């Protein structure tokens, strides 16, 4: 499937969180980004107006990094086309001109009213809100988008964000449909975590006859035991196993990694007697 060529309007390059997400998605070859020098100037000017404490040199460096990392994104030679275009806001004609010159398929903008469908159709163009655009990428390549979102969150260290906080930030960026799809995926993944019970040969750890199901954290990192089906590696969230006769079945609590019922009385006994 051919990648879409998307012209990014100034209002999706600022705020920074939306710009970072879109550029990370482009860096994973989910679409080909396009912009112009005029668009770069427009978003940096808007940011400096809202944040006078920022140094212009910082934004100049950001522009240079963007242009250097995506050299094919920079559209030039479109100025002559702008005069013949008709849009509700004449100030947006340079955006449409750049999209035509760059052979874009879509203009990603939050300002849909100024890009009516009937004015774009003759140029084989459509305008999409960033929420619809990201949701479309989720529909076409879910796993790659999920990996990109995880990488985006992992890169945020000052301060770090939880997954819930990261999705809340996307909500504030007016991406409700994309957030809904991401949350639905997370719920589906959690529901798929159930693992069938398995029988374990407890002769491997005779010093702890009451041993049942413990997590990797309890056992002091990774540990392999021999089971009826071959080696069994304990996972951080405690894979379910069949306890010995006479012991009630129980499962590890996924949020804490500790079993709901511990056959061994203390963590120290586990470390000393079951290692």
BAFI-914147 format. One record per residue (C-alpha): x, y, z. Coordinates in steps of 0.1 Angstrom, whole numbers, padded with zeros to 4 digits, always signed. Layout:
N
XYZ;...
***
This chain:
275
+0000+0000+0000;+0014+0034-0011;+0021+0059+0017;+0000+0090+0017;+0017+0123+0011;+0004+0146+0038;+0010+0184+0040;+0011+0194+0077;-0004+0228+0083;+0010+0252+0108;-0017+0245+0134;-0006+0208+0137;+0031+0216+0140;+0022+0237+0170;+0015+0224+0198;+0047+0205+0203;+0031+0173+0215;+0011+0169+0182;+0041+0178+0161;+0062+0152+0179;+0036+0125+0175;+0031+0132+0137;+0069+0134+0130;+0075+0101+0149;+0047+0084+0128;+0063+0098+0097;+0097+0085+0108;+0082+0050+0109;+0073+0054+0072;+0035+0055+0079;+0032+0086+0057;+0053+0111+0038;+0053+0145+0055;+0053+0178+0036;+0056+0214+0047;+0070+0247+0033;+0092+0275+0046;+0060+0296+0050;+0044+0270+0071;+0075+0267+0093;+0075+0305+0097;+0038+0306+0106;+0039+0280+0134;+0072+0294+0149;+0057+0329+0149;+0026+0317+0166;+0046+0299+0193;+0068+0329+0200;+0037+0351+0203;+0023+0327+0230;+0056+0320+0246;+0077+0352+0246;+0101+0335+0271;+0113+0311+0244;+0144+0321+0224;+0139+0324+0187;+0172+0305+0182;+0157+0274+0198;+0129+0273+0172;+0153+0280+0144;+0172+0250+0155;+0140+0229+0156;+0132+0239+0121;+0167+0230+0109;+0164+0196+0125;+0131+0189+0109;+0143+0200+0075;+0175+0180+0079;+0158+0148+0090;+0130+0150+0063;+0147+0167+0034;+0121+0155+0010;+0094+0172+0031;+0104+0207+0022;+0082+0220-0007;+0096+0248-0028;+0085+0266-0060;+0048+0270-0051;+0045+0308-0048;+0033+0313-0084;+0004+0289-0079;-0011+0307-0049;-0025+0337-0068;-0048+0316-0089;-0063+0297-0059;-0096+0305-0042;-0101+0298-0005;-0123+0315+0022;-0091+0329+0038;-0066+0342+0013;-0039+0338+0039;-0042+0300+0035;-0036+0299-0003;+0001+0293+0002;-0008+0260+0021;-0030+0247-0008;-0003+0258-0033;+0024+0239-0014;+0001+0208-0013;-0004+0210-0050;+0032+0215-0057;+0043+0187-0034;+0017+0163-0049;+0001+0158-0016;-0029+0135-0010;-0042+0152+0021;-0038+0184+0041;-0037+0177+0078;-0052+0207+0095;-0074+0216+0125;-0088+0244+0104;-0112+0225+0082;-0136+0253+0075;-0109+0272+0055;-0103+0242+0033;-0137+0233+0018;-0140+0200+0000;-0153+0216-0032;-0122+0239-0034;-0098+0209-0029;-0115+0183-0051;-0103+0198-0084;-0067+0192-0071;-0074+0156-0059;-0069+0168-0023;-0088+0163+0009;-0085+0180+0043;-0084+0159+0074;-0084+0168+0111;-0053+0153+0128;-0076+0131+0149;-0091+0115+0118;-0056+0112+0102;-0040+0094+0132;-0071+0072+0135;-0067+0062+0099;-0031+0053+0105;-0042+0031+0135;-0066+0014+0112;-0040+0007+0085;-0011-0003+0107;-0021-0007+0143;+0011-0023+0157;+0035+0002+0142;+0014+0031+0156;+0013+0015+0190;+0051+0010+0190;+0054+0047+0180;+0032+0059+0208;+0051+0038+0233;+0084+0053+0221;+0069+0088+0223;+0059+0082+0259;+0093+0066+0268;+0111+0097+0254;+0093+0120+0278;+0114+0121+0310;+0108+0156+0324;+0085+0146+0338;+0078+0110+0328;+0043+0100+0320;+0022+0069+0327;+0002+0054+0299;-0030+0069+0313;-0014+0104+0315;-0001+0100+0280;-0035+0093+0266;-0050+0122+0286;-0024+0144+0270;-0036+0132+0235;-0072+0140+0246;-0061+0176+0254;-0046+0177+0219;-0081+0171+0205;-0075+0135+0194;-0106+0118+0209;-0111+0091+0182;-0075+0081+0182;-0074+0079+0220;-0106+0058+0220;-0089+0033+0196;-0058+0032+0217;-0078+0026+0249;-0098-0001+0232;-0066-0018+0222;-0052-0016+0257;-0084-0031+0272;-0083-0059+0246;-0047-0067+0254;-0054-0068+0292;-0082-0092+0286;-0059-0115+0266;-0034-0119+0295;-0052-0150+0309;-0028-0180+0307;-0040-0217+0312;-0030-0235+0344;+0000-0259+0340;+0013-0287+0363;+0047-0282+0380;+0070-0308+0393;+0076-0296+0428;+0105-0321+0433;+0127-0294+0417;+0123-0274+0449;+0120-0299+0478;+0131-0274+0504;+0098-0256+0499;+0071-0283+0497;+0043-0257+0499;+0055-0238+0469;+0027-0226+0446;+0027-0198+0422;+0052-0169+0425;+0064-0141+0403;+0098-0133+0389;+0101-0104+0414;+0095-0128+0444;+0121-0153+0432;+0148-0127+0428;+0146-0122+0390;+0143-0148+0363;+0141-0185+0372;+0133-0216+0352;+0117-0247+0367;+0111-0281+0350;+0074-0287+0344;+0055-0316+0328;+0057-0298+0295;+0094-0289+0297;+0112-0258+0311;+0089-0232+0325;+0101-0196+0329;+0084-0175+0355;+0072-0141+0342;+0071-0108+0360;+0033-0110+0362;+0033-0146+0374;+0021-0171+0349;-0006-0194+0362;+0004-0229+0371;-0013-0259+0388;-0005-0260+0425;+0000-0294+0442;-0030-0314+0454;-0046-0299+0485;-0037-0263+0477;-0064-0239+0466;-0058-0225+0431;-0049-0188+0431;-0036-0162+0406;-0010-0135+0408;-0023-0100+0411;-0011-0084+0378;-0008-0049+0393;+0016-0060+0421;+0031-0092+0409;+0023-0110+0442;+0001-0140+0446;-0033-0136+0463;-0023-0165+0486;+0013-0173+0495;+0021-0210+0504;+0055-0199+0517;+0050-0177+0547;+0075-0149+0539;+0096-0136+0511;+0127-0144+0531;+0117-0181+0532;+0112-0181+0495;+0146-0166+0489;+0163-0190+0514;+0144-0222+0507;+0134-0221+0471;+0164-0206+0454;
***
